[in-house]
Amino acid sequence: MKFTHLAFILCVLGMSSCSDCGRDDILVEEEITQYRTQLGYFEEDIIAPGISEASQDIELLNNAVESFLIAPTLSNLANVQQSHKNAWISFQQISFLRFGPGEFIIPQLNTFPADAMFLQNALETGEYVNPANDEKGLPALDWLLNEANLTADELLTAFTNETTGASRMNVLSVCSNELVANITALESAWQSNYAEEFRSNGGAFAGAGMSLYINSFVQDYELLKRDKVALPLGLLTLDIPLPDKVEAYHGGYSVELALQHLTSLRKSIDGFEGRGLKALLDELGAYHDGSQMDLSDAILTAIQEAQTALEQVPDPLSDTIDVNPQIVQEAYDELQEVVVLLKVDLPSALGISITFTDNDGD
């Protein structure tokens, strides 16, 4: 079914006939019903299971941390490191939930890179109070558990030495417990009342569920392209590479996280059993003139090409930026090709305005 928001806007402005107004009111009601249905699919298929999986993996991480605190062995350290990686991978599914209860919670879970200077000072002084977003969460644990240039034996010593070992253990414990508290708060908020508020808030106006979802979705894609690739590659710093700015710099699996992030974002388009944005866009008759195909197919094709290019980039990303920046540039170029489709064509097809701002020149 095709319809446009233009006639409704003209109607409101008094530039169309009363008979048109009645017809367009019906179209707006149809839109609200369609969007409410789609919001229900998002909540059931993507949001709820994504939060649940991240919550479970963060709980497993916390259990591994507690075991390590009791018995700091190489085996337990390796278990914490793997549990931390699993939790970070799971987080990619909910990275885009930067609205509603996630507006302030998501940045506390993953603002990277961690401020290593602050963390080192916290170990030396024993003071770790009211940390900022880049001084806690998954990136802070990356520094604590995988500090670059330290072997497994040296890391274990760092947790057990007489000078800063106790402080390091304390920061590890506080960070881990706060991760649990934050993901629990996010899950509780969605389960208690926000899910229903989100699902029922149909329409395309600013503040409606679809507007919140699409804005957060597009903003999160920008974060993937800009913060995970463009910034460390040096594209935002006059071609001066900053490889230590990658996500998971110490763990060395930045590309793996970026690929999971891209895959997770794609789920909103694909959906499950025809319940994603593709089905909605196709129903609305959204077409992409540039590629001469349905808009949904143009978006999925561009995302697949970006994924293919990103898969060619070896981890650690920080090392690849140093030795083979061209392959990273090629991946960035493909990621950039998706931007207009998501930031202009997609919102236009849905009658939604992009309300967030960024300053990377797109």
C-alpha positions as CSV (number, residue, x, y, z in Angstrom):
1,M,0.0,0.0,0.0
2,K,1.3,3.4,-0.9
3,F,0.5,6.7,0.8
4,T,2.2,10.0,1.4
5,H,2.4,12.4,4.3
6,L,2.3,15.4,2.0
7,A,-1.4,15.5,1.5
8,F,-2.0,15.4,5.2
9,I,0.4,18.3,5.7
10,L,-1.3,20.3,3.0
11,C,-4.6,19.5,4.7
12,V,-3.4,20.9,8.0
13,L,-2.3,24.1,6.2
14,G,-5.7,24.5,4.6
15,M,-4.3,24.0,1.1
16,S,-6.5,21.0,0.2
17,S,-10.2,20.4,0.2
18,C,-12.2,19.1,3.1
19,S,-12.9,15.9,1.3
20,D,-9.2,15.4,1.0
21,C,-8.8,16.0,4.7
22,G,-11.3,13.2,5.5
23,R,-9.4,10.8,3.2
24,D,-6.0,11.7,4.6
25,D,-7.3,11.3,8.2
26,I,-8.0,7.7,7.3
27,L,-4.5,7.3,5.9
28,V,-3.0,8.7,9.0
29,E,-5.0,6.3,11.1
30,E,-3.8,3.5,8.9
31,E,-0.2,4.7,9.4
32,I,-0.7,4.7,13.2
33,T,-2.0,1.1,13.1
34,Q,0.9,0.0,10.8
35,Y,3.5,1.7,12.9
36,R,2.1,0.3,16.2
37,T,2.2,-3.2,14.7
38,Q,5.8,-2.7,13.6
39,L,6.8,-1.3,17.0
40,G,5.4,-4.5,18.5
41,Y,7.6,-6.6,16.2
42,F,10.6,-4.5,17.1
43,E,9.9,-5.0,20.8
44,E,9.2,-8.8,20.6
45,D,11.8,-9.8,18.0
46,I,14.8,-7.5,18.7
47,I,14.6,-5.4,21.8
48,A,13.3,-7.9,24.4
49,P,15.6,-10.8,23.3
50,G,18.5,-8.5,22.9
51,I,18.3,-7.1,26.4
52,S,17.7,-10.6,27.8
53,E,20.8,-12.0,26.1
54,A,23.0,-9.1,27.2
55,S,21.7,-9.3,30.7
56,Q,22.5,-13.1,30.9
57,D,26.0,-12.6,29.5
58,I,26.7,-9.7,31.9
59,E,25.5,-11.8,34.8
60,L,27.8,-14.6,33.7
61,L,30.6,-12.1,33.5
62,N,29.9,-10.9,37.0
63,N,29.9,-14.6,38.2
64,A,33.3,-15.1,36.5
65,V,34.7,-11.9,38.2
66,E,33.5,-13.1,41.6
67,S,35.3,-16.4,41.1
68,F,38.4,-14.6,40.0
69,L,38.3,-12.4,43.1
70,I,38.1,-15.4,45.3
71,A,40.8,-17.4,43.4
72,P,43.0,-15.2,41.2
73,T,44.4,-17.9,38.9
74,L,45.4,-17.9,35.2
75,S,42.5,-20.2,34.5
76,N,40.0,-17.9,36.2
77,L,41.5,-14.9,34.5
78,A,41.0,-16.5,31.1
79,N,37.4,-17.2,32.0
80,V,36.8,-13.6,33.0
81,Q,38.4,-12.4,29.7
82,Q,36.2,-14.7,27.6
83,S,33.1,-13.8,29.6
84,H,33.9,-10.1,29.1
85,K,34.2,-10.6,25.4
86,N,30.9,-12.6,25.2
87,A,29.1,-9.8,27.1
88,W,30.6,-7.1,24.8
89,I,29.4,-9.1,21.7
90,S,25.9,-9.4,23.2
91,F,25.9,-5.7,24.0
92,Q,26.1,-4.9,20.2
93,Q,22.5,-6.0,19.9
94,I,21.2,-3.3,22.2
95,S,23.7,-0.5,21.4
96,F,21.1,1.4,19.5
97,L,18.6,1.6,22.4
98,R,19.6,5.1,23.3
99,F,16.1,6.3,23.9
100,G,13.7,6.0,26.8
101,P,15.3,4.2,29.7
102,G,18.4,3.5,27.6
103,E,19.2,7.2,26.9
104,F,21.5,7.4,30.0
105,I,22.1,3.7,30.6
106,I,23.6,2.6,27.2
107,P,26.4,5.2,27.3
108,Q,27.4,4.0,30.8
109,L,27.9,0.5,29.4
110,N,30.1,1.2,26.4
111,T,31.7,4.6,26.0
112,F,35.1,3.9,24.4
113,P,38.0,4.1,24.6
114,A,38.4,3.9,28.4
115,D,40.3,6.7,30.0
116,A,43.5,4.8,30.9
117,M,45.1,7.7,32.7
118,F,42.1,8.0,35.1
119,L,42.0,4.2,35.7
120,Q,45.8,4.1,36.4
121,N,45.4,7.0,38.8
122,A,42.5,5.2,40.5
123,L,44.8,2.1,41.0
124,E,47.6,4.2,42.5
125,T,45.5,6.3,44.8
126,G,42.8,3.7,45.7
127,E,40.1,6.3,44.8
128,Y,37.5,5.1,42.3
129,V,34.5,7.3,42.9
130,N,31.8,8.6,40.5
131,P,33.6,7.6,37.3
132,A,32.5,9.2,34.1
133,N,31.1,7.0,31.2
134,D,34.5,6.5,29.7
135,E,36.0,5.4,33.1
136,K,33.7,2.4,33.6
137,G,31.7,-0.2,31.8
138,L,32.9,-2.7,29.2
139,P,35.8,-0.5,28.0
140,A,37.2,-0.1,31.5
141,L,37.1,-3.8,32.0
142,D,38.9,-4.2,28.7
143,W,41.8,-2.1,30.1
144,L,41.8,-4.0,33.4
145,L,41.6,-7.5,31.9
146,N,43.5,-7.1,28.7
147,E,45.9,-4.3,29.3
148,A,48.0,-4.0,26.1
149,N,51.5,-5.3,26.1
150,L,51.0,-7.4,29.2
151,T,51.2,-11.2,29.1
152,A,48.7,-13.4,31.0
153,D,51.3,-13.9,33.8
154,E,51.9,-10.2,34.0
155,L,48.2,-9.4,34.1
156,L,47.7,-11.9,36.9
157,T,50.6,-10.2,38.8
158,A,49.0,-6.8,38.3
159,F,45.9,-8.1,40.1
160,T,47.9,-9.7,42.9
161,N,50.9,-7.5,43.6
162,E,51.2,-5.7,46.9
163,T,51.1,-2.1,45.5
164,T,48.1,-1.8,43.3
165,G,46.6,-5.3,43.2
166,A,43.9,-4.6,45.8
167,S,42.9,-1.4,44.0
168,R,42.7,-3.2,40.7
169,M,40.6,-6.0,42.2
170,N,38.3,-3.3,43.7
171,V,37.8,-1.4,40.4
172,L,37.2,-4.7,38.6
173,S,34.5,-5.6,41.2
174,V,32.8,-2.2,41.1
175,C,32.8,-2.0,37.3
176,S,31.3,-5.5,37.0
177,N,28.6,-4.9,39.6
178,E,27.6,-1.6,38.0
179,L,27.3,-3.3,34.7
180,V,24.8,-5.7,36.3
181,A,22.9,-2.9,38.0
182,N,22.6,-0.9,34.7
183,I,21.5,-3.8,32.5
184,T,19.0,-4.9,35.2
185,A,17.6,-1.4,35.4
186,L,17.3,-1.3,31.6
187,E,15.5,-4.7,31.5
188,S,13.2,-3.9,34.4
189,A,12.2,-0.6,32.8
190,W,11.3,-2.2,29.5
191,Q,9.4,-5.1,31.2
192,S,7.5,-3.0,33.7
193,N,6.0,-0.2,31.6
194,Y,8.1,1.2,28.8
195,A,7.5,-1.6,26.4
196,E,3.8,-0.9,26.4
197,E,4.4,2.9,26.1
198,F,6.7,2.3,23.2
199,R,4.4,-0.1,21.3
200,S,1.3,2.1,21.6
201,N,3.0,5.3,20.6
202,G,2.2,5.1,16.9
203,G,2.6,7.7,14.2
204,A,5.6,9.4,12.6
205,F,5.8,12.6,14.7
206,A,8.8,13.5,16.8
207,G,8.7,11.5,20.1
208,A,6.5,8.7,18.6
209,G,7.9,5.2,18.9
210,M,8.9,4.9,15.3
211,S,10.7,8.2,15.3
212,L,12.6,7.3,18.5
213,Y,13.5,3.9,17.0
214,I,14.7,5.1,13.6
215,N,16.6,8.1,15.0
216,S,18.4,5.9,17.5
217,F,19.0,3.2,14.8
218,V,20.5,5.7,12.4
219,Q,22.6,7.4,15.1
220,D,23.9,4.1,16.2
221,Y,25.0,3.3,12.6
222,E,26.8,6.6,12.6
223,L,28.6,5.6,15.8
224,L,29.7,2.4,14.2
225,K,31.0,4.1,11.1
226,R,32.5,7.2,12.8
227,D,33.8,6.0,16.2
228,K,34.7,2.5,15.4
229,V,36.4,3.1,12.0
230,A,36.7,6.8,10.9
231,L,38.2,8.2,14.1
232,P,40.9,5.6,14.7
233,L,41.7,5.6,10.9
234,G,42.4,9.4,11.2
235,L,39.6,10.6,8.9
236,L,38.4,13.0,11.6
237,T,41.9,14.2,12.6
238,L,43.5,15.5,9.5
239,D,44.6,12.0,8.4
240,I,46.5,11.5,11.7
241,P,45.7,7.9,12.7
242,L,44.6,7.2,16.3
243,P,44.6,3.4,16.4
244,D,44.3,3.4,20.2
245,K,40.8,4.9,19.9
246,V,39.3,1.7,18.5
247,E,36.7,-0.3,20.5
248,A,38.3,-3.2,22.4
249,Y,41.9,-1.8,21.8
250,H,43.3,-4.0,24.6
251,G,41.4,-7.1,23.7
252,G,42.2,-6.8,20.0
253,Y,38.8,-7.9,18.6
254,S,37.6,-4.5,17.4
255,V,36.5,-5.8,13.9
256,E,34.7,-8.7,15.4
257,L,32.6,-6.3,17.6
258,A,32.0,-4.0,14.6
259,L,30.8,-6.9,12.5
260,Q,28.4,-8.0,15.2
261,H,27.2,-4.5,15.6
262,L,26.5,-4.3,11.8
263,T,24.7,-7.7,11.9
264,S,22.6,-6.6,14.8
265,L,21.5,-3.4,13.1
266,R,20.6,-5.3,10.0
267,K,18.1,-7.3,12.0
268,S,15.9,-4.3,12.1
269,I,15.7,-4.3,8.3
270,D,15.4,-8.0,7.8
271,G,13.2,-8.8,10.8
272,F,12.0,-12.2,11.6
273,E,9.5,-14.0,9.3
274,G,8.7,-10.8,7.4
275,R,8.3,-8.6,10.5
276,G,11.2,-6.2,9.9
277,L,11.4,-2.7,8.3
278,K,11.8,-4.4,4.8
279,A,8.2,-5.7,5.0
280,L,6.9,-2.3,6.1
281,L,8.9,-0.4,3.4
282,D,7.7,-2.8,0.8
283,E,4.1,-2.3,1.9
284,L,4.5,1.4,1.7
285,G,5.9,1.1,-1.8
286,A,9.2,2.7,-1.0
287,Y,11.5,2.8,-4.0
288,H,15.1,3.9,-4.5
289,D,15.5,5.7,-7.9
290,G,19.3,5.6,-7.7
291,S,19.6,1.8,-7.6
292,Q,16.3,1.2,-9.5
293,M,15.2,-1.3,-6.8
294,D,12.9,-1.3,-3.8
295,L,14.4,0.8,-1.0
296,S,14.6,-2.1,1.4
297,D,16.6,-4.1,-1.1
298,A,18.9,-1.1,-1.8
299,I,19.6,-0.8,2.0
300,L,20.2,-4.5,2.5
301,T,22.5,-4.6,-0.6
302,A,24.6,-1.7,0.7
303,I,24.8,-3.2,4.2
304,Q,25.9,-6.5,2.7
305,E,28.7,-4.8,0.7
306,A,29.8,-3.0,3.8
307,Q,29.9,-6.2,5.8
308,T,31.9,-8.0,3.0
309,A,34.4,-5.2,3.0
310,L,34.7,-5.1,6.8
311,E,35.2,-8.9,6.9
312,Q,38.4,-8.3,4.9
313,V,39.9,-6.2,7.7
314,P,42.1,-8.3,10.1
315,D,42.0,-7.9,13.8
316,P,43.6,-6.3,15.8
317,L,42.2,-3.3,13.9
318,S,44.7,-1.0,15.6
319,D,47.6,-3.0,14.0
320,T,45.9,-3.0,10.6
321,I,45.5,0.7,10.7
322,D,49.2,1.0,11.2
323,V,50.3,-1.5,8.5
324,N,47.5,-1.6,5.9
325,P,45.2,1.5,6.3
326,Q,44.0,1.2,2.7
327,I,41.9,-1.9,3.5
328,V,40.3,-0.1,6.4
329,Q,39.6,2.9,4.2
330,E,37.9,0.6,1.7
331,A,35.7,-0.8,4.5
332,Y,34.9,2.8,5.6
333,D,34.0,3.8,2.1
334,E,31.4,0.9,1.9
335,L,30.0,1.9,5.3
336,Q,29.7,5.4,4.1
337,E,27.6,4.3,1.1
338,V,24.9,3.2,3.5
339,V,24.6,6.5,5.3
340,V,22.4,8.4,2.8
341,L,20.1,5.4,2.5
342,L,19.6,5.3,6.3
343,K,19.8,8.9,7.0
344,V,17.8,10.4,4.1
345,D,15.9,7.8,2.2
346,L,14.6,5.6,5.0
347,P,13.3,8.5,7.2
348,S,11.7,10.1,4.1
349,A,9.9,6.9,3.2
350,L,8.5,6.6,6.8
351,G,7.7,10.3,7.1
352,I,10.1,10.7,9.9
353,S,12.5,13.6,10.7
354,I,16.0,12.9,11.8
355,T,16.3,14.9,15.0
356,F,19.7,14.0,16.3
357,T,22.8,16.0,15.3
358,D,26.3,14.9,14.5
359,N,29.3,16.8,13.4
360,D,31.2,14.4,11.1
361,G,30.2,16.1,7.9
362,D,27.7,13.6,6.6
